[in-house]
Amino acid sequence: MKKNNTEKTARRILCLWSAFALGLTVFTGTAYADGDPLTIVNNLSDFIFSCIKAIGIIILGWGVVQVGMSIQSHDASQRSQGFLCLFGGLVITFAKEILTAIGVT
């Protein structure tokens, strides 16, 4: 009796899985791209660079805080870390403009 129940359960699972796979293959629709593909790529590029710019502004702000705290505490190593963070934030913030200026994008 147990073997018969497990066979029925296995057959039921196989049938459900087959129906699911058949439904995925039969009821799919074709997606057509709308407009120029280059426009879509440029929009994605602009979005990614705006996210990178936001991260750069956050790092730039943290660098300003680090430099201010180092001036207050007279800590030279913290000051160097702050200036590195400050200049790194500037580079990241203006990454798109730098790449455009050197002709990469």
VOFI-212767 format. One record per residue: residue number from 0; residue in three letters; x, y, z of N, C-alpha, C, O, CB in turn. Coordinates in Angstrom, 1 decimal. Glycine has a CB too. Layout:
N
+-----+-----+--------+--------+--------+--------+--------+--------+--------+--------+--------+--------+--------+--------+--------+--------+--------+
|   k |   r |    nxx |    nyy |    nzz |   caxx |   cayy |   cazz |    cxx |    cyy |    czz |    oxx |    oyy |    ozz |   cbxx |   cbyy |   cbzz |
+-----+-----+--------+--------+--------+--------+--------+--------+--------+--------+--------+--------+--------+--------+--------+--------+--------+
| NUM | ALA |      X |      Y |      Z |      X |      Y |      Z |      X |      Y |      Z |      X |      Y |      Z |      X |      Y |      Z |
...
+-----+-----+--------+--------+--------+--------+--------+--------+--------+--------+--------+--------+--------+--------+--------+--------+--------+
This chain:
105
+-----+-----+--------+--------+--------+--------+--------+--------+--------+--------+--------+--------+--------+--------+--------+--------+--------+
|   k |   r |    nxx |    nyy |    nzz |   caxx |   cayy |   cazz |    cxx |    cyy |    czz |    oxx |    oyy |    ozz |   cbxx |   cbyy |   cbzz |
+-----+-----+--------+--------+--------+--------+--------+--------+--------+--------+--------+--------+--------+--------+--------+--------+--------+
|   0 | MET |    0.8 |   -1.2 |    0.0 |    0.0 |    0.0 |    0.0 |    0.9 |    1.3 |    0.0 |    0.6 |    2.2 |   -0.7 |   -0.9 |    0.0 |    1.2 |
|   1 | LYS |    1.9 |    1.3 |    0.8 |    2.8 |    2.4 |    0.8 |    3.5 |    2.7 |   -0.5 |    3.6 |    3.8 |   -1.0 |    3.9 |    2.2 |    1.9 |
|   2 | LYS |    3.9 |    1.6 |   -1.2 |    4.6 |    1.8 |   -2.4 |    3.6 |    2.4 |   -3.5 |    4.0 |    3.2 |   -4.3 |    5.1 |    0.5 |   -2.9 |
|   3 | ASN |    2.4 |    2.0 |   -3.4 |    1.4 |    2.5 |   -4.4 |    1.1 |    4.0 |   -4.1 |    1.0 |    4.7 |   -5.1 |    0.1 |    1.7 |   -4.2 |
|   4 | ASN |    1.1 |    4.4 |   -2.9 |    0.9 |    5.8 |   -2.6 |    2.1 |    6.7 |   -3.1 |    1.9 |    7.8 |   -3.6 |    0.6 |    6.1 |   -1.1 |
|   5 | THR |    3.3 |    6.2 |   -2.9 |    4.5 |    7.0 |   -3.3 |    4.5 |    7.0 |   -4.8 |    5.0 |    8.0 |   -5.4 |    5.7 |    6.4 |   -2.7 |
|   6 | GLU |    4.1 |    6.0 |   -5.5 |    4.1 |    6.0 |   -6.9 |    3.1 |    7.0 |   -7.5 |    3.3 |    7.7 |   -8.4 |    3.8 |    4.6 |   -7.5 |
|   7 | LYS |    1.9 |    7.0 |   -6.8 |    0.9 |    8.0 |   -7.2 |    1.4 |    9.4 |   -7.0 |    1.1 |   10.3 |   -7.8 |   -0.4 |    7.7 |   -6.4 |
|   8 | THR |    2.0 |    9.6 |   -5.8 |    2.5 |   11.0 |   -5.5 |    3.6 |   11.4 |   -6.5 |    3.6 |   12.5 |   -7.0 |    3.1 |   11.0 |   -4.1 |
|   9 | ALA |    4.5 |   10.4 |   -6.8 |    5.6 |   10.7 |   -7.8 |    5.0 |   11.0 |   -9.2 |    5.4 |   11.9 |   -9.9 |    6.6 |    9.6 |   -7.9 |
|  10 | ARG |    4.0 |   10.2 |   -9.6 |    3.3 |   10.4 |  -10.9 |    2.6 |   11.8 |  -10.9 |    2.6 |   12.5 |  -11.9 |    2.3 |    9.3 |  -11.2 |
|  11 | ARG |    2.0 |   12.2 |   -9.8 |    1.3 |   13.4 |   -9.7 |    2.2 |   14.6 |   -9.8 |    2.0 |   15.6 |  -10.5 |    0.5 |   13.5 |   -8.4 |
|  12 | ILE |    3.4 |   14.5 |   -9.1 |    4.4 |   15.5 |   -9.2 |    5.0 |   15.7 |  -10.6 |    5.2 |   16.8 |  -11.1 |    5.5 |   15.3 |   -8.2 |
|  13 | LEU |    5.2 |   14.5 |  -11.2 |    5.7 |   14.5 |  -12.6 |    4.7 |   15.2 |  -13.6 |    5.1 |   15.9 |  -14.5 |    6.0 |   13.1 |  -13.1 |
|  14 | CYS |    3.5 |   14.9 |  -13.4 |    2.4 |   15.5 |  -14.3 |    2.3 |   17.0 |  -14.1 |    2.2 |   17.7 |  -15.0 |    1.1 |   14.8 |  -14.0 |
|  15 | LEU |    2.4 |   17.4 |  -12.8 |    2.3 |   18.8 |  -12.5 |    3.6 |   19.6 |  -13.1 |    3.4 |   20.6 |  -13.7 |    2.2 |   19.1 |  -11.0 |
|  16 | TRP |    4.7 |   19.0 |  -12.9 |    5.9 |   19.6 |  -13.4 |    5.9 |   19.6 |  -15.0 |    6.3 |   20.6 |  -15.5 |    7.2 |   18.8 |  -13.0 |
|  17 | SER |    5.4 |   18.6 |  -15.6 |    5.3 |   18.6 |  -17.1 |    4.4 |   19.6 |  -17.5 |    4.6 |   20.3 |  -18.5 |    4.9 |   17.2 |  -17.6 |
|  18 | ALA |    3.2 |   19.8 |  -16.8 |    2.3 |   20.8 |  -17.2 |    2.8 |   22.2 |  -17.0 |    2.6 |   23.1 |  -17.9 |    1.0 |   20.7 |  -16.4 |
|  19 | PHE |    3.6 |   22.4 |  -16.0 |    4.2 |   23.7 |  -15.8 |    5.3 |   24.0 |  -16.8 |    5.3 |   25.1 |  -17.4 |    4.9 |   23.7 |  -14.4 |
|  20 | ALA |    6.1 |   23.0 |  -17.2 |    7.1 |   23.2 |  -18.3 |    6.4 |   23.5 |  -19.6 |    6.9 |   24.3 |  -20.4 |    8.0 |   22.0 |  -18.3 |
|  21 | LEU |    5.4 |   22.7 |  -19.9 |    4.6 |   22.9 |  -21.1 |    4.0 |   24.3 |  -21.2 |    4.0 |   25.0 |  -22.2 |    3.6 |   21.8 |  -21.3 |
|  22 | GLY |    3.4 |   24.7 |  -20.1 |    2.8 |   26.1 |  -20.0 |    3.8 |   27.2 |  -20.2 |    3.5 |   28.2 |  -20.8 |    2.1 |   26.3 |  -18.7 |
|  23 | LEU |    5.1 |   27.0 |  -19.7 |    6.1 |   28.0 |  -19.9 |    6.5 |   28.1 |  -21.3 |    6.9 |   29.2 |  -21.8 |    7.3 |   27.7 |  -19.0 |
|  24 | THR |    6.6 |   27.0 |  -22.0 |    7.0 |   27.0 |  -23.4 |    5.9 |   27.4 |  -24.4 |    6.2 |   28.0 |  -25.4 |    7.6 |   25.6 |  -23.8 |
|  25 | VAL |    4.7 |   27.0 |  -24.1 |    3.6 |   27.3 |  -25.1 |    3.0 |   28.7 |  -24.9 |    2.7 |   29.3 |  -25.9 |    2.5 |   26.3 |  -24.9 |
|  26 | PHE |    2.9 |   29.2 |  -23.7 |    2.2 |   30.4 |  -23.5 |    3.1 |   31.6 |  -23.3 |    2.8 |   32.6 |  -22.7 |    1.4 |   30.3 |  -22.2 |
|  27 | THR |    4.3 |   31.5 |  -23.9 |    5.2 |   32.7 |  -23.9 |    4.9 |   33.6 |  -25.1 |    4.5 |   33.1 |  -26.2 |    6.7 |   32.2 |  -23.9 |
|  28 | GLY |    5.1 |   34.9 |  -24.9 |    4.9 |   35.8 |  -26.0 |    6.2 |   36.4 |  -26.4 |    7.2 |   36.4 |  -25.7 |    3.9 |   36.9 |  -25.5 |
|  29 | THR |    6.2 |   36.9 |  -27.6 |    7.4 |   37.5 |  -28.2 |    7.4 |   39.0 |  -27.8 |    6.4 |   39.7 |  -27.9 |    7.4 |   37.4 |  -29.7 |
|  30 | ALA |    8.5 |   39.4 |  -27.3 |    8.7 |   40.8 |  -26.9 |    9.5 |   41.5 |  -28.0 |   10.6 |   41.1 |  -28.3 |    9.5 |   40.9 |  -25.5 |
|  31 | TYR |    8.9 |   42.6 |  -28.5 |    9.5 |   43.4 |  -29.5 |   10.1 |   44.7 |  -28.8 |    9.4 |   45.3 |  -28.0 |    8.5 |   43.7 |  -30.6 |
|  32 | ALA |   11.3 |   45.0 |  -29.2 |   11.9 |   46.2 |  -28.7 |   11.2 |   47.4 |  -29.3 |   11.0 |   47.4 |  -30.5 |   13.4 |   46.2 |  -28.9 |
|  33 | ASP |   11.0 |   48.4 |  -28.6 |   10.4 |   49.7 |  -29.1 |   11.5 |   50.7 |  -29.2 |   12.1 |   51.1 |  -28.2 |    9.3 |   50.1 |  -28.1 |
|  34 | GLY |   11.6 |   51.3 |  -30.4 |   12.5 |   52.4 |  -30.6 |   14.0 |   51.9 |  -30.9 |   14.2 |   50.7 |  -31.2 |   12.6 |   53.2 |  -29.4 |
|  35 | ASP |   14.9 |   52.9 |  -30.9 |   16.2 |   52.6 |  -31.3 |   17.0 |   52.0 |  -30.1 |   16.9 |   52.4 |  -29.0 |   16.9 |   53.9 |  -31.6 |
|  36 | PRO |   17.7 |   50.8 |  -30.4 |   18.4 |   50.2 |  -29.3 |   19.5 |   51.0 |  -28.7 |   19.8 |   50.9 |  -27.5 |   19.0 |   48.9 |  -29.8 |
|  37 | LEU |   20.1 |   51.9 |  -29.5 |   21.2 |   52.8 |  -29.0 |   20.6 |   53.8 |  -28.0 |   21.4 |   54.1 |  -27.0 |   21.8 |   53.5 |  -30.2 |
|  38 | THR |   19.4 |   54.2 |  -28.1 |   18.8 |   55.1 |  -27.1 |   18.6 |   54.4 |  -25.8 |   18.9 |   55.0 |  -24.8 |   17.4 |   55.6 |  -27.7 |
|  39 | ILE |   18.2 |   53.1 |  -25.8 |   18.0 |   52.4 |  -24.6 |   19.4 |   52.2 |  -23.9 |   19.5 |   52.3 |  -22.7 |   17.4 |   51.0 |  -24.9 |
|  40 | VAL |   20.4 |   51.9 |  -24.6 |   21.8 |   51.7 |  -24.1 |   22.3 |   53.0 |  -23.5 |   22.9 |   53.0 |  -22.4 |   22.7 |   51.2 |  -25.1 |
|  41 | ASN |   22.0 |   54.1 |  -24.2 |   22.4 |   55.4 |  -23.7 |   21.7 |   55.8 |  -22.4 |   22.3 |   56.4 |  -21.4 |   22.2 |   56.5 |  -24.7 |
|  42 | ASN |   20.4 |   55.5 |  -22.3 |   19.6 |   55.8 |  -21.1 |   20.1 |   54.9 |  -19.9 |   20.2 |   55.4 |  -18.8 |   18.1 |   55.5 |  -21.3 |
|  43 | LEU |   20.5 |   53.7 |  -20.2 |   21.0 |   52.8 |  -19.1 |   22.4 |   53.3 |  -18.7 |   22.7 |   53.3 |  -17.5 |   21.2 |   51.4 |  -19.6 |
|  44 | SER |   23.2 |   53.8 |  -19.6 |   24.5 |   54.3 |  -19.3 |   24.3 |   55.6 |  -18.4 |   25.1 |   55.8 |  -17.5 |   25.3 |   54.7 |  -20.6 |
|  45 | ASP |   23.4 |   56.5 |  -18.8 |   23.2 |   57.7 |  -18.0 |   22.7 |   57.3 |  -16.6 |   23.1 |   58.0 |  -15.6 |   22.1 |   58.6 |  -18.7 |
|  46 | PHE |   21.9 |   56.3 |  -16.5 |   21.4 |   55.9 |  -15.1 |   22.5 |   55.3 |  -14.3 |   22.6 |   55.7 |  -13.1 |   20.3 |   54.8 |  -15.3 |
|  47 | ILE |   23.4 |   54.5 |  -14.9 |   24.5 |   53.9 |  -14.1 |   25.5 |   55.0 |  -13.7 |   25.9 |   55.0 |  -12.6 |   25.2 |   52.9 |  -15.0 |
|  48 | PHE |   25.8 |   56.0 |  -14.6 |   26.7 |   57.1 |  -14.2 |   26.1 |   58.0 |  -13.2 |   26.8 |   58.6 |  -12.4 |   27.1 |   57.9 |  -15.5 |
|  49 | SER |   24.7 |   58.2 |  -13.2 |   24.1 |   59.0 |  -12.1 |   24.2 |   58.3 |  -10.8 |   24.4 |   58.9 |   -9.7 |   22.7 |   59.3 |  -12.5 |
|  50 | CYS |   24.1 |   56.9 |  -10.8 |   24.3 |   56.2 |   -9.5 |   25.7 |   56.3 |   -9.0 |   26.0 |   56.5 |   -7.8 |   23.9 |   54.7 |   -9.7 |
|  51 | ILE |   26.7 |   56.2 |  -10.0 |   28.1 |   56.3 |   -9.6 |   28.4 |   57.7 |   -9.1 |   29.1 |   57.9 |   -8.1 |   29.0 |   56.0 |  -10.8 |
|  52 | LYS |   27.7 |   58.8 |   -9.7 |   27.9 |   60.1 |   -9.2 |   27.4 |   60.3 |   -7.8 |   28.0 |   61.0 |   -7.0 |   27.2 |   61.1 |  -10.2 |
|  53 | ALA |   26.3 |   59.7 |   -7.5 |   25.7 |   59.8 |   -6.2 |   26.6 |   59.1 |   -5.1 |   26.8 |   59.7 |   -4.1 |   24.3 |   59.1 |   -6.1 |
|  54 | ILE |   27.2 |   58.0 |   -5.5 |   28.2 |   57.4 |   -4.6 |   29.4 |   58.3 |   -4.4 |   30.0 |   58.4 |   -3.3 |   28.6 |   56.0 |   -5.1 |
|  55 | GLY |   29.9 |   58.9 |   -5.5 |   31.0 |   59.8 |   -5.4 |   30.8 |   61.0 |   -4.5 |   31.7 |   61.4 |   -3.8 |   31.4 |   60.3 |   -6.8 |
|  56 | ILE |   29.5 |   61.5 |   -4.6 |   29.2 |   62.7 |   -3.7 |   29.2 |   62.2 |   -2.3 |   29.6 |   63.0 |   -1.4 |   27.8 |   63.2 |   -4.1 |
|  57 | ILE |   28.7 |   61.0 |   -2.0 |   28.7 |   60.6 |   -0.6 |   30.2 |   60.4 |   -0.1 |   30.5 |   60.8 |    1.0 |   28.0 |   59.2 |   -0.5 |
|  58 | ILE |   31.0 |   59.8 |   -0.9 |   32.5 |   59.7 |   -0.6 |   33.1 |   61.1 |   -0.4 |   33.9 |   61.3 |    0.5 |   33.2 |   58.8 |   -1.6 |
|  59 | LEU |   32.8 |   62.0 |   -1.3 |   33.3 |   63.3 |   -1.2 |   32.9 |   64.0 |    0.1 |   33.7 |   64.6 |    0.8 |   32.8 |   64.2 |   -2.4 |
|  60 | GLY |   31.7 |   63.9 |    0.5 |   31.2 |   64.4 |    1.8 |   31.9 |   63.8 |    3.0 |   32.2 |   64.5 |    3.9 |   29.7 |   64.2 |    1.9 |
|  61 | TRP |   32.1 |   62.5 |    2.9 |   32.8 |   61.8 |    4.0 |   34.3 |   62.3 |    4.1 |   34.8 |   62.4 |    5.1 |   32.8 |   60.3 |    3.8 |
|  62 | GLY |   34.9 |   62.6 |    2.9 |   36.3 |   63.1 |    2.9 |   36.3 |   64.5 |    3.5 |   37.3 |   64.8 |    4.3 |   36.8 |   63.2 |    1.5 |
|  63 | VAL |   35.3 |   65.3 |    3.3 |   35.3 |   66.6 |    3.9 |   35.2 |   66.5 |    5.4 |   35.8 |   67.2 |    6.2 |   34.1 |   67.5 |    3.3 |
|  64 | VAL |   34.3 |   65.5 |    5.9 |   34.2 |   65.3 |    7.3 |   35.5 |   64.8 |    7.9 |   35.9 |   65.3 |    9.0 |   33.1 |   64.3 |    7.6 |
|  65 | GLN |   36.2 |   63.9 |    7.2 |   37.5 |   63.4 |    7.7 |   38.5 |   64.5 |    7.8 |   39.2 |   64.6 |    8.8 |   38.0 |   62.3 |    6.8 |
|  66 | VAL |   38.6 |   65.4 |    6.8 |   39.6 |   66.5 |    6.8 |   39.2 |   67.4 |    8.0 |   40.1 |   67.9 |    8.7 |   39.6 |   67.2 |    5.5 |
|  67 | GLY |   38.0 |   67.7 |    8.2 |   37.6 |   68.6 |    9.3 |   37.9 |   68.0 |   10.6 |   38.4 |   68.7 |   11.5 |   36.1 |   68.9 |    9.2 |
|  68 | MET |   37.6 |   66.7 |   10.8 |   38.0 |   66.1 |   12.1 |   39.5 |   66.0 |   12.3 |   39.9 |   66.1 |   13.4 |   37.4 |   64.7 |   12.1 |
|  69 | SER |   40.2 |   65.8 |   11.2 |   41.7 |   65.8 |   11.4 |   42.3 |   67.1 |   11.7 |   43.3 |   67.2 |   12.5 |   42.3 |   65.2 |   10.1 |
|  70 | ILE |   41.7 |   68.2 |   11.2 |   42.2 |   69.5 |   11.5 |   41.9 |   69.8 |   13.0 |   42.7 |   70.4 |   13.7 |   41.6 |   70.6 |   10.6 |
|  71 | GLN |   40.7 |   69.4 |   13.5 |   40.4 |   69.6 |   14.9 |   41.2 |   68.8 |   15.8 |   41.6 |   69.3 |   16.9 |   38.9 |   69.2 |   15.1 |
|  72 | SER |   41.6 |   67.6 |   15.4 |   42.4 |   66.7 |   16.4 |   43.9 |   66.7 |   16.1 |   44.6 |   66.1 |   16.8 |   41.9 |   65.3 |   16.3 |
|  73 | HIS |   44.3 |   67.4 |   15.1 |   45.7 |   67.5 |   14.7 |   46.3 |   66.1 |   14.4 |   47.5 |   65.9 |   14.8 |   46.5 |   68.2 |   15.8 |
|  74 | ASP |   45.6 |   65.3 |   13.7 |   46.0 |   64.0 |   13.4 |   46.4 |   63.9 |   11.9 |   45.6 |   64.0 |   11.0 |   44.9 |   62.9 |   13.7 |
|  75 | ALA |   47.7 |   63.8 |   11.7 |   48.2 |   63.8 |   10.3 |   47.8 |   62.6 |    9.5 |   47.5 |   62.7 |    8.3 |   49.8 |   63.9 |   10.3 |
|  76 | SER |   47.7 |   61.4 |   10.1 |   47.3 |   60.2 |    9.3 |   45.8 |   60.3 |    8.9 |   45.4 |   59.9 |    7.8 |   47.6 |   58.9 |   10.1 |
|  77 | GLN |   45.0 |   60.8 |    9.8 |   43.6 |   61.0 |    9.5 |   43.4 |   62.1 |    8.4 |   42.5 |   62.0 |    7.6 |   42.8 |   61.4 |   10.8 |
|  78 | ARG |   44.3 |   63.1 |    8.5 |   44.2 |   64.2 |    7.4 |   44.6 |   63.6 |    6.1 |   43.9 |   63.9 |    5.1 |   45.2 |   65.3 |    7.8 |
|  79 | SER |   45.6 |   62.7 |    6.0 |   45.9 |   62.2 |    4.7 |   44.8 |   61.2 |    4.2 |   44.5 |   61.2 |    3.0 |   47.3 |   61.4 |    4.8 |
|  80 | GLN |   44.2 |   60.5 |    5.1 |   43.1 |   59.6 |    4.7 |   41.9 |   60.5 |    4.2 |   41.2 |   60.1 |    3.3 |   42.6 |   58.8 |    5.9 |
|  81 | GLY |   41.7 |   61.6 |    4.9 |   40.6 |   62.5 |    4.5 |   40.8 |   63.1 |    3.1 |   39.9 |   63.2 |    2.3 |   40.5 |   63.6 |    5.5 |
|  82 | PHE |   42.1 |   63.5 |    2.9 |   42.4 |   64.1 |    1.5 |   42.3 |   63.0 |    0.4 |   41.8 |   63.3 |   -0.7 |   43.7 |   64.7 |    1.5 |
|  83 | LEU |   42.7 |   61.8 |    0.7 |   42.6 |   60.7 |   -0.2 |   41.1 |   60.4 |   -0.5 |   40.7 |   60.2 |   -1.7 |   43.3 |   59.4 |    0.3 |
|  84 | CYS |   40.3 |   60.4 |    0.5 |   38.9 |   60.2 |    0.4 |   38.2 |   61.4 |   -0.4 |   37.4 |   61.2 |   -1.2 |   38.2 |   60.0 |    1.7 |
|  85 | LEU |   38.7 |   62.6 |   -0.1 |   38.2 |   63.8 |   -0.8 |   38.5 |   63.7 |   -2.3 |   37.6 |   63.9 |   -3.1 |   38.7 |   65.0 |   -0.2 |
|  86 | PHE |   39.7 |   63.4 |   -2.6 |   40.1 |   63.4 |   -4.1 |   39.5 |   62.2 |   -4.8 |   39.2 |   62.3 |   -6.0 |   41.6 |   63.4 |   -4.2 |
|  87 | GLY |   39.4 |   61.1 |   -4.1 |   38.7 |   59.9 |   -4.7 |   37.3 |   60.2 |   -4.9 |   36.8 |   59.7 |   -6.0 |   38.9 |   58.7 |   -3.7 |
|  88 | GLY |   36.6 |   60.9 |   -4.0 |   35.2 |   61.2 |   -4.3 |   35.1 |   62.2 |   -5.4 |   34.1 |   62.1 |   -6.2 |   34.6 |   61.9 |   -3.0 |
|  89 | LEU |   36.0 |   63.1 |   -5.6 |   36.0 |   64.0 |   -6.8 |   36.1 |   63.2 |   -8.1 |   35.4 |   63.5 |   -9.0 |   37.1 |   65.0 |   -6.7 |
|  90 | VAL |   37.1 |   62.3 |   -8.1 |   37.3 |   61.5 |   -9.3 |   36.0 |   60.6 |   -9.6 |   35.6 |   60.6 |  -10.8 |   38.5 |   60.6 |   -9.1 |
|  91 | ILE |   35.5 |   60.0 |   -8.6 |   34.3 |   59.2 |   -8.8 |   33.1 |   60.1 |   -9.3 |   32.3 |   59.7 |  -10.1 |   33.9 |   58.4 |   -7.6 |
|  92 | THR |   32.9 |   61.2 |   -8.6 |   31.8 |   62.1 |   -9.0 |   31.9 |   62.6 |  -10.4 |   30.9 |   62.6 |  -11.1 |   31.8 |   63.3 |   -8.1 |
|  93 | PHE |   33.1 |   62.9 |  -10.9 |   33.2 |   63.4 |  -12.3 |   33.8 |   62.3 |  -13.2 |   34.5 |   62.7 |  -14.2 |   34.1 |   64.6 |  -12.3 |
|  94 | ALA |   33.5 |   61.1 |  -13.0 |   34.0 |   60.0 |  -13.8 |   33.6 |   60.1 |  -15.2 |   34.4 |   59.9 |  -16.1 |   33.6 |   58.6 |  -13.2 |
|  95 | LYS |   32.3 |   60.3 |  -15.4 |   31.8 |   60.4 |  -16.8 |   32.4 |   61.6 |  -17.6 |   32.8 |   61.4 |  -18.7 |   30.2 |   60.6 |  -16.8 |
|  96 | GLU |   32.6 |   62.7 |  -16.9 |   33.2 |   63.8 |  -17.6 |   34.7 |   63.6 |  -17.9 |   35.2 |   64.0 |  -18.9 |   33.1 |   65.1 |  -16.8 |
|  97 | ILE |   35.4 |   62.9 |  -17.0 |   36.8 |   62.5 |  -17.2 |   36.9 |   61.5 |  -18.4 |   37.8 |   61.7 |  -19.2 |   37.4 |   61.9 |  -15.9 |
|  98 | LEU |   36.0 |   60.5 |  -18.4 |   36.1 |   59.6 |  -19.5 |   35.7 |   60.2 |  -20.8 |   36.3 |   59.9 |  -21.8 |   35.1 |   58.4 |  -19.2 |
|  99 | THR |   34.8 |   61.1 |  -20.8 |   34.5 |   61.9 |  -22.0 |   35.6 |   62.7 |  -22.5 |   35.9 |   62.8 |  -23.7 |   33.2 |   62.7 |  -21.8 |
| 100 | ALA |   36.3 |   63.4 |  -21.6 |   37.5 |   64.2 |  -21.9 |   38.6 |   63.5 |  -22.5 |   39.3 |   64.0 |  -23.4 |   37.9 |   65.0 |  -20.7 |
| 101 | ILE |   38.9 |   62.3 |  -22.0 |   40.0 |   61.5 |  -22.6 |   39.5 |   60.6 |  -23.8 |   40.4 |   60.0 |  -24.4 |   40.6 |   60.6 |  -21.5 |
| 102 | GLY |   38.2 |   60.7 |  -24.1 |   37.8 |   60.0 |  -25.3 |   37.5 |   58.6 |  -25.2 |   37.5 |   57.9 |  -26.2 |   38.8 |   60.2 |  -26.4 |
| 103 | VAL |   37.1 |   58.1 |  -24.0 |   36.8 |   56.7 |  -23.9 |   35.4 |   56.4 |  -24.3 |   35.1 |   55.4 |  -25.0 |   37.1 |   56.2 |  -22.4 |
| 104 | THR |   34.5 |   57.2 |  -23.8 |   33.0 |   56.9 |  -24.1 |   32.5 |   57.8 |  -25.2 |   31.4 |   57.7 |  -25.6 |   32.2 |   57.2 |  -22.9 |
+-----+-----+--------+--------+--------+--------+--------+--------+--------+--------+--------+--------+--------+--------+--------+--------+--------+
